[in-house]
């Protein structure tokens, strides 16, 4: 009407992506609660070590700032680049896990080799490996969709990759992360269309291996036995769990008040990392614990909802990435909460975005950024489909237009 061509109209009114607002609010809520609770739970620990009352809070804020920068970068990177370089990233993940065994480069802390010495900071490679594994499995499910859905052998490659990563993690040792890697890989393959019977048959040999790994070390056996009855030895093997349960019990419904925890005063080990939920339960009560669970439930639910939407609009890689990251965050949170409540044996896994920790905070923020990017691309594809439905004339040329144009050109000639 005004002389603009069809291509100009499509360009002006093209599909626009959008980040999922409820997901973003859930992630921000978890990070905000993390800042408050790290400040509350770490003051006594830092003061007893004579390193300044707010040392761990400053450290947490530093890594959170780096993590937010990394998340912002991830939110601007097209997922097709991650899909394209999934194999090189997987090789880099393997090299990082091997590097922890290199003398002077890998660091041994509390008998475990899980950290790399980067001079300025220490880095835990498994946190990066979690994200890389999700990207690789998502890429594999897209490339070999028919094989995964219809054959037993189509499942072998991602399971073998996960198995190699698990062996390297058990050698460190890191049984908690190894279990998480297996669970997320199997979950992603199942959501990718694999038949449950194939997964069951493939999982049969893993069960005895995990049982052997869980019982092969004396400290793991002590964790299992103390988990069953922590009050049997409350001053030795059951000390962590009994202190955690007492902290949560003191909080009752509404807590003793922010900053008023008693158990964090050198009684509860790892109060600002592994057992930060116990401090939340003591200071904020059952209401605070429910709020944490609700925030994680919101993040995981939105991730799965957007993942299903991605499959519907043929953005399979983005959908599988959303599934994988949601499971990784959700399962780790579930294990950490279960440990604090005495429902699971101690695993040494932090509460994502809430616990203090350098590598964990940094890479969880990166995962959050990739997850938000996946929601952006899924919403963009959905918008494009809706536009095609509303304006078919712009999206699909009229079948009679081409012959009519040829007739007019013939008459003019």
GIPESUL-V315452 format. One record per pair of residues at least 6 apart in sequence whose C-alpha atoms are under 6 Angstrom apart, sorted by the first residue. I is the first residue (numbers start at 0). J is the second residue. If there is no record, write none. Layout:
# GIPESUL-V315452
i->{I:I}
j->{J:J}
This chain:
# GIPESUL-V315452
i->{14:14:14:15:16:16:16:16:17:18:18:18:22:22:25:25:29:30:30:33:37:38:39:40:40:41:42:43:45:45:46:59:62:62:66:66:69:70:70:70:73:73:74:74:74:82:85:92:95:99:99:99:104:104:105:105:106:106:106:111:111:112:113:113:114:114:115:115:122:123:126:133:137:137:137:146:147:147:147:148:148:151:165:168:175:214:223:225:225:226:229:242:243:246:246:246:247:247:247:249:250:250:250:250:251:252:252:253:253:253:254:254:254:254:255:256:257:260:263:271:272:272:272:273:280:299:302:302:303:306:306:306:309:309:309:310:317:321:332:335:335:337:338:338:352:387}
j->{379:382:383:379:375:376:378:379:375:371:374:375:298:301:294:298:352:352:353:353:271:56:258:270:271:271:52:264:51:52:52:355:357:361:361:364:365:364:365:368:368:369:368:369:372:138:135:128:124:105:112:115:115:116:114:115:112:114:115:171:172:171:123:171:122:123:121:122:358:358:362:323:316:319:320:153:153:154:193:192:193:197:177:177:346:220:344:236:237:344:237:267:277:262:277:281:277:280:281:281:280:281:282:284:284:284:285:283:284:286:281:282:283:284:282:282:282:282:270:355:349:354:355:349:288:325:321:325:322:318:321:322:315:318:377:318:373:370:350:348:350:343:344:345:360:394}
